[in-house]
Amino acid sequence: MTDFLDNISRRNLLRRAGVASIGATLCPLGASAATLSNIAIGGGTGDDAVENLSRDVIDALEGAYGHQTGLRRNHTKGVGALGHFIGNPEGARYSRSALFSGKKIEVIARFSIAGGDPKVSDKDVSPRGIGLEFRLPGGELHHMTMLHTPMFFAMLPQTFLDKFVALKLDPATGKANQAVFKRFLATHHDNDSQFAFLHADNPPPSYTNCAFFGIHTFRFRDAADKETMVRFRFQPHDGVKHLAGEEIATLTDDFLIPALNERAQDGPVKWDMIVSVGEPADAVDDPTILWPPERHEFNAGTLVLDTITPDPRAGSYKTNFDPLMLSDGIAASNDPILLFRSPSYAISHERRLRELA
C-alpha cells in the first residue's frame, strides 16, 4: 500500500482520499490563487505558491509541537462523537442547502484542543474546537470546523505561519523561545483579539459548555439564488461556563473527555445553530473582526450528539474536516484564511494518510 501511495501524484492522492485537489478548492469558489500567492513564502505562482505556503505552515506546526506520526498536525488531542442535526424552516428561507430540509441528518463529530501536542493539558489556555461532517441525502457532504473563540487569530495566512514559526521548539530546552514569541505578539496585532479573549476567562469545564463559532463569513443562497452573507455559532443547551480558579487546581490534565463521557450518560447533548445576517458595512473577509451584536439572528437548527467514541476508534479519526466541503446553497466568502485552510488541511491530511497506510 505504501508503494502505491508513493507512486501516485499529490492530486490523485487527495482525490482518492476524498479530499479536493488544491486547485479545485480554490478556483470553483472564485477565490484568487494569485492573492494567496502574494503571501507565499516558498515562492512560485498560482497553485504551486499555495502549496508551498501550506507546506511551510504544516512544517512549522511540526517544528512547534514535534512530529506526531499518524496523528493530526493541529488539534491533535481529541475525541469522536456521533449524532444528528435537524434544520429549521427559517434556515431554508435563506439557503437551499439540504441541511435545512427538516430531515434528520447524520453527523460525524470530533472535539479537540488547538495545537499539535497530543498530551497538552486540558487546563491549557487555547481554543477548543469541533469538526462536523453532515452526511446529507444522496451522499452529499457538508463540513463545519469551529472554535470556542468568536474570532480567529490571523487576518492573513502569513500570520498563521509566523505564529508557529515563533513557537518552534528550541532543541536545547525543548520549549519555545519566549523572546521570539513575544516579538510575534508585538508585531502581529491581528492576533490581539483572540489572545485577549482566551486570557479573559478560565477554560471551560466541558466541551458541552462551549459555544462554537464558525469564525468565517459564508454565503447562503436560496432557491432563487439570492445571496445573504452570514456567520454562525452553535450555542450549547448546557450553557456557556468557565472553570472557577479554585476548580482548576483540583483537576487532572485530562478532564475534558471524562467530563464529556459522564455528561453523555445523562442524555443527548445539544447545540442550537444560531445564524447572524450580515449588513453591507460588515467585515466579510477578515475573521479577526466581529460583527455588531445587534445583527438579526435566527435559529437554523439543532445539533444532537449522543455517542462518544475514543479518537482512534471514532468515525471521525481519518476525516479531513475541510471547511470548503460545502453543500449546494452554501458557499465560501473570499476570506483569505478560509480559502487557505482547505489546501493546508489537505497537505496535513495527505501526510497522515501516508503514515497510516
C-alpha positions as CSV (number, residue, x, y, z in Angstrom):
1,M,0.0,0.0,0.0
2,T,2.8,2.4,0.8
3,D,4.5,1.8,-2.5
4,F,1.2,2.5,-4.3
5,L,0.8,5.8,-2.4
6,D,4.4,6.8,-3.2
7,N,3.7,6.3,-6.9
8,I,0.6,8.4,-7.4
9,S,0.5,12.2,-7.7
10,R,-0.4,14.5,-4.9
11,R,-3.7,15.4,-6.6
12,N,-4.7,11.8,-7.2
13,L,-3.9,11.0,-3.6
14,L,-6.1,13.8,-2.4
15,R,-9.0,12.8,-4.7
16,R,-8.7,9.1,-3.7
17,A,-8.7,10.2,0.0
18,G,-12.0,12.1,-0.6
19,V,-10.2,15.5,-0.5
20,A,-10.5,18.1,-3.2
21,S,-7.3,19.0,-5.0
22,I,-5.7,22.2,-4.1
23,G,-6.6,23.8,-7.4
24,A,-10.1,22.6,-7.2
25,T,-10.6,24.0,-3.7
26,L,-9.8,27.5,-4.9
27,C,-10.9,28.0,-8.5
28,P,-14.6,26.9,-8.5
29,L,-15.2,29.2,-5.5
30,G,-14.0,32.2,-7.3
31,A,-11.0,32.6,-5.0
32,S,-7.9,34.2,-6.3
33,A,-4.9,31.9,-6.2
34,A,-2.8,35.0,-7.2
35,T,-4.0,36.8,-4.0
36,L,-2.8,33.9,-1.9
37,S,0.5,33.5,-3.8
38,N,1.4,37.1,-2.9
39,I,1.9,35.9,0.7
40,A,3.5,32.6,-0.1
41,I,7.0,32.1,1.4
42,G,8.1,29.2,-0.7
43,G,7.8,31.1,-4.0
44,G,6.2,30.0,-7.2
45,T,2.9,31.1,-8.7
46,G,-0.8,30.0,-8.5
47,D,-1.4,26.5,-7.1
48,D,2.4,26.0,-6.5
49,A,2.6,29.1,-4.3
50,V,-0.4,28.0,-2.3
51,E,1.0,24.5,-1.9
52,N,4.4,25.9,-0.8
53,L,2.8,28.1,1.8
54,S,0.6,25.3,3.0
55,R,3.6,23.0,3.3
56,D,5.5,25.7,5.2
57,V,2.7,26.0,7.7
58,I,2.5,22.2,8.3
59,D,6.3,22.1,8.7
60,A,6.1,25.0,11.2
61,L,3.4,23.1,13.2
62,E,5.7,20.1,13.3
63,G,8.6,22.3,14.4
64,A,6.5,23.8,17.2
65,Y,5.0,20.5,18.5
66,G,7.2,17.8,17.2
67,H,6.4,15.2,14.5
68,Q,3.4,13.2,15.6
69,T,3.4,10.1,13.4
70,G,-0.1,9.2,12.2
71,L,-1.8,12.0,14.1
72,R,-3.2,15.3,13.1
73,R,-0.7,18.1,12.9
74,N,-3.1,20.5,14.6
75,H,-6.0,19.9,17.0
76,T,-4.1,16.6,17.7
77,K,-5.8,15.8,21.1
78,G,-9.4,15.0,20.7
79,V,-12.4,12.6,20.9
80,G,-15.0,11.5,18.4
81,A,-18.8,11.7,18.6
82,L,-21.9,10.7,16.7
83,G,-25.3,12.3,16.4
84,H,-27.7,14.2,14.1
85,F,-28.8,17.6,13.0
86,I,-32.3,18.8,12.2
87,G,-32.7,22.1,10.4
88,N,-35.4,24.7,10.9
89,P,-37.6,26.3,8.2
90,E,-36.0,29.7,8.9
91,G,-32.7,28.3,7.6
92,A,-34.5,27.2,4.4
93,R,-35.6,30.8,3.8
94,Y,-32.0,31.9,3.3
95,S,-30.4,28.7,2.0
96,R,-31.5,25.9,-0.3
97,S,-28.9,23.5,1.4
98,A,-30.3,20.2,2.4
99,L,-29.1,21.0,5.9
100,F,-32.3,22.9,6.4
101,S,-34.7,20.4,4.9
102,G,-36.1,19.5,8.3
103,K,-35.0,15.9,7.9
104,K,-32.7,14.1,10.4
105,I,-29.1,14.3,9.1
106,E,-26.4,12.0,10.4
107,V,-23.4,13.9,11.9
108,I,-19.9,12.7,12.5
109,A,-18.1,15.0,15.0
110,R,-14.8,15.5,16.7
111,F,-14.0,17.6,19.7
112,S,-10.4,18.8,20.1
113,I,-7.9,21.3,21.6
114,A,-5.8,23.5,19.3
115,G,-2.2,22.7,18.8
116,G,-0.1,19.7,17.8
117,D,0.7,18.3,21.3
118,P,-1.2,15.0,21.9
119,K,-0.5,15.4,25.6
120,V,-1.5,19.0,26.0
121,S,-3.2,19.8,29.4
122,D,-6.9,20.3,29.3
123,K,-6.2,23.3,31.5
124,D,-4.3,25.0,28.7
125,V,-5.4,28.4,27.6
126,S,-6.0,27.6,23.9
127,P,-9.1,27.3,21.7
128,R,-11.4,24.3,21.9
129,G,-12.6,23.1,18.6
130,I,-15.3,20.9,17.0
131,G,-15.4,19.5,13.5
132,L,-18.7,18.3,12.0
133,E,-19.4,16.2,8.9
134,F,-23.0,16.3,7.8
135,R,-24.0,13.3,5.7
136,L,-26.7,14.7,3.5
137,P,-29.2,12.7,1.4
138,G,-27.8,11.4,-1.9
139,G,-24.2,11.2,-0.5
140,E,-23.5,14.9,-0.4
141,L,-21.2,16.0,2.5
142,H,-21.0,19.3,4.3
143,H,-18.3,20.2,6.8
144,M,-18.0,22.8,9.5
145,T,-14.9,23.5,11.6
146,M,-15.4,25.7,14.6
147,L,-13.7,27.2,17.6
148,H,-14.9,28.3,21.0
149,T,-13.5,31.8,20.3
150,P,-15.7,34.1,18.3
151,M,-12.7,35.3,16.3
152,F,-9.6,33.9,14.7
153,F,-6.0,34.9,15.4
154,A,-5.0,35.7,11.8
155,M,-6.2,38.0,9.2
156,L,-3.9,36.5,6.5
157,P,-2.1,33.2,6.2
158,Q,1.2,34.9,6.8
159,T,0.2,35.4,10.5
160,F,-0.7,31.8,10.7
161,L,2.7,30.8,9.5
162,D,4.6,33.3,11.7
163,K,2.9,32.2,14.9
164,F,4.0,28.6,14.6
165,V,7.5,29.6,13.4
166,A,7.7,31.7,16.6
167,L,6.6,28.7,18.6
168,K,9.4,26.4,17.2
169,L,10.9,24.3,19.9
170,D,14.5,25.1,21.0
171,P,16.4,21.8,20.9
172,A,18.4,22.9,23.9
173,T,15.4,23.4,26.1
174,G,12.6,21.5,24.4
175,K,10.5,24.6,24.7
176,A,9.6,27.6,22.6
177,N,11.8,30.7,22.9
178,Q,9.7,33.2,24.8
179,A,11.5,36.2,23.5
180,V,10.8,35.1,19.9
181,F,7.1,34.6,20.7
182,K,6.8,37.9,22.5
183,R,8.1,39.6,19.3
184,F,5.4,37.8,17.4
185,L,2.8,39.2,19.8
186,A,4.2,42.7,19.5
187,T,4.2,42.7,15.7
188,H,1.0,40.8,14.8
189,H,-1.9,42.7,16.1
190,D,-4.5,40.7,14.2
191,N,-3.8,38.1,16.9
192,D,-4.7,40.6,19.7
193,S,-8.5,39.9,19.9
194,Q,-8.3,36.1,20.2
195,F,-5.4,36.4,22.6
196,A,-7.4,38.7,24.9
197,F,-10.5,36.5,24.7
198,L,-8.6,33.4,25.7
199,H,-7.0,35.2,28.7
200,A,-10.1,37.0,29.9
201,D,-11.8,33.9,31.3
202,N,-10.7,30.5,32.5
203,P,-11.0,27.4,30.3
204,P,-14.4,25.7,30.0
205,P,-15.2,22.7,32.3
206,S,-16.5,20.7,29.4
207,Y,-16.9,20.7,25.7
208,T,-20.6,20.8,26.3
209,N,-20.2,24.2,27.9
210,C,-18.6,25.8,24.8
211,A,-20.3,27.9,22.2
212,F,-18.6,27.0,18.9
213,F,-18.2,29.7,16.3
214,G,-17.8,29.3,12.5
215,I,-15.4,32.2,12.6
216,H,-15.7,33.0,8.9
217,T,-18.4,34.6,6.7
218,F,-20.3,32.3,4.3
219,R,-22.8,32.9,1.5
220,F,-26.2,31.5,1.9
221,R,-28.1,31.0,-1.4
222,D,-31.8,30.4,-1.6
223,A,-33.9,28.6,-4.2
224,A,-33.9,31.8,-6.4
225,D,-30.1,32.1,-6.0
226,K,-30.5,35.2,-3.8
227,E,-27.3,35.6,-1.7
228,T,-27.0,36.5,2.0
229,M,-23.8,36.9,3.9
230,V,-23.9,35.1,7.2
231,R,-21.9,34.0,10.2
232,F,-23.0,31.3,12.6
233,R,-22.3,29.8,16.0
234,F,-23.5,26.7,17.8
235,Q,-25.0,27.7,21.2
236,P,-25.0,24.9,23.9
237,H,-28.1,23.9,25.7
238,D,-25.9,23.2,28.7
239,G,-24.9,26.9,28.8
240,V,-21.5,28.6,28.4
241,K,-19.4,28.1,31.5
242,H,-15.9,28.7,32.7
243,L,-13.9,27.0,35.5
244,A,-13.5,28.8,38.7
245,G,-10.0,29.5,39.8
246,E,-10.1,27.1,42.7
247,E,-11.5,24.3,40.5
248,I,-8.5,24.3,38.1
249,A,-6.1,23.2,40.8
250,T,-8.3,20.1,41.6
251,L,-8.4,18.9,38.0
252,T,-6.1,16.5,36.2
253,D,-4.6,17.3,32.8
254,D,-7.1,15.1,31.1
255,F,-10.6,16.0,32.4
256,L,-12.4,17.0,29.2
257,I,-13.0,13.6,27.7
258,P,-14.2,12.0,31.0
259,A,-16.5,15.0,31.6
260,L,-17.9,14.6,28.1
261,N,-18.5,10.9,28.7
262,E,-20.1,11.5,32.0
263,R,-22.4,14.2,30.6
264,A,-23.4,11.9,27.6
265,Q,-24.5,9.2,30.0
266,D,-27.2,11.6,31.2
267,G,-28.7,12.0,27.8
268,P,-28.0,13.7,24.4
269,V,-26.0,16.9,24.3
270,K,-27.5,19.7,22.2
271,W,-26.5,22.9,20.5
272,D,-28.6,25.4,18.5
273,M,-27.2,26.7,15.2
274,I,-27.6,30.5,15.5
275,V,-27.1,32.4,12.3
276,S,-26.3,36.1,12.1
277,V,-27.3,38.0,9.0
278,G,-24.7,40.5,7.7
279,E,-25.2,44.0,6.6
280,P,-23.3,45.9,3.9
281,A,-20.7,47.5,6.2
282,D,-19.8,44.3,8.0
283,A,-16.4,42.7,7.5
284,V,-16.7,39.6,5.4
285,D,-13.1,38.8,4.5
286,D,-11.4,39.2,7.9
287,P,-12.2,36.6,10.6
288,T,-10.5,38.7,13.4
289,I,-13.2,41.3,13.3
290,L,-16.6,40.6,15.0
291,W,-19.9,41.8,13.7
292,P,-22.0,44.1,15.8
293,P,-24.2,42.1,18.3
294,E,-27.4,43.7,17.1
295,R,-27.4,41.9,13.8
296,H,-30.5,39.9,13.0
297,E,-30.2,36.3,14.2
298,F,-32.3,33.2,13.8
299,N,-32.2,29.6,15.0
300,A,-31.3,27.4,11.9
301,G,-31.5,24.0,13.6
302,T,-30.3,21.8,16.4
303,L,-27.3,19.6,16.7
304,V,-27.7,16.5,18.9
305,L,-24.7,14.4,19.9
306,D,-25.4,11.2,21.9
307,T,-22.4,8.8,21.3
308,I,-18.8,9.5,22.4
309,T,-16.0,7.3,21.0
310,P,-12.3,7.3,21.7
311,D,-10.4,9.1,19.0
312,P,-8.6,6.2,17.3
313,R,-11.9,4.2,17.1
314,A,-14.1,7.1,16.0
315,G,-15.6,7.5,12.6
316,S,-14.0,11.0,12.6
317,Y,-10.5,9.7,13.1
318,K,-9.4,9.8,9.5
319,T,-11.8,12.5,8.4
320,N,-10.3,15.7,7.0
321,F,-12.8,18.4,8.2
322,D,-12.2,20.6,5.2
323,P,-14.2,23.8,5.7
324,L,-14.6,24.2,2.0
325,M,-16.6,21.0,1.6
326,L,-19.9,22.8,1.3
327,S,-23.3,21.7,0.2
328,D,-25.3,23.4,-2.6
329,G,-26.8,26.5,-1.1
330,I,-23.8,27.5,1.0
331,A,-20.6,29.0,-0.5
332,A,-17.4,30.5,0.8
333,S,-16.6,34.1,1.1
334,N,-13.3,35.5,-0.2
335,D,-11.7,35.4,3.3
336,P,-8.0,34.5,2.6
337,I,-7.8,32.5,5.8
338,L,-10.9,30.4,4.9
339,L,-9.6,29.7,1.4
340,F,-6.1,28.9,2.8
341,R,-7.4,26.4,5.4
342,S,-8.5,23.9,2.8
343,P,-5.2,23.4,1.0
344,S,-3.2,23.4,4.3
345,Y,-5.6,20.8,5.7
346,A,-5.1,18.7,2.6
347,I,-1.3,18.7,3.0
348,S,-1.6,17.7,6.6
349,H,-4.2,15.0,5.8
350,E,-2.0,13.6,3.0
351,R,1.0,13.2,5.3
352,R,-1.2,11.5,7.9
353,L,-2.7,9.1,5.4
354,R,0.8,8.0,4.2
355,E,1.8,7.3,7.8
356,L,-1.4,5.3,8.5
357,A,-1.2,3.3,5.3
